[in-house]
Amino acid sequence: VPIRQRGDAIEWLQAQRQSSLPRCFFSARAPLPDTPALAVGSSSNGNGSHKEQWEQPVSVAGVGSAVFFRGTDPFSLHDWRAIKRFLSRDCPMIRAYGAIRFDASSDASVEWEDYGAFYFVVPQVEFSELEEGSVLATTIAWDDSLSWTYQSAVDELQSTLHEISPCSVKVNRSTLQTAIVNLNHVPTKASWDLAVTQALRMIKGSQTELVKVVLARCSRYITDTCIDPLELLACLKVCCIVVPSPHCLREDHPATLVYTG
């Protein structure tokens, strides 16, 4: 459903906070060259002809799960094919959002324990914030071979829609009213410097087995109050702080990065 007025995806998601359904949010750092535009209506040129108007998505919020994919082994071609069954070139805005661990063979960190080696979801209800408008869409997925029929998918979507709020809720985007009581970097600065030195030595050397170098670092904060995740997310967007990038999968592009803070 095209909405001529631009809505805020985070504010729409905040309105769904009373729902028990899973929620997700993705936002592009900048317009991506291969991101499909959405047809949001048509305009007349005065001589009776109409021209469709297309806009790029700015942010996307999702509620519920039409279908999700989770695995404990490294993401493989078999997994991609399983996801691809539910995507379509004819409907490029049906997308699977999620993330893949850099090294699925290593022990999972705390934040990854619930997600395995990878996790992707196709939201049941999706709010797309565009450059000048918005689009609210629903998606159903079914598979008779798994005893999940078309009617079951429709019934599940109707149940989800009963929990959806049609309104948006303003989110604090200025400062979080909290104080940091503890900060821990993993790895420490000394270990980080050593890893960077070793990586540079490998890059400059002749080790042919080196394919890709990923130097990730985690900062763990303990605050004196509980932080609303969506308020934190809204502040990160305003501050333009970059956070790790999950993926968006479309049938015509298996790994498009769509989320940075």
Disulfide bonds with the S-S distance in Angstrom:
none
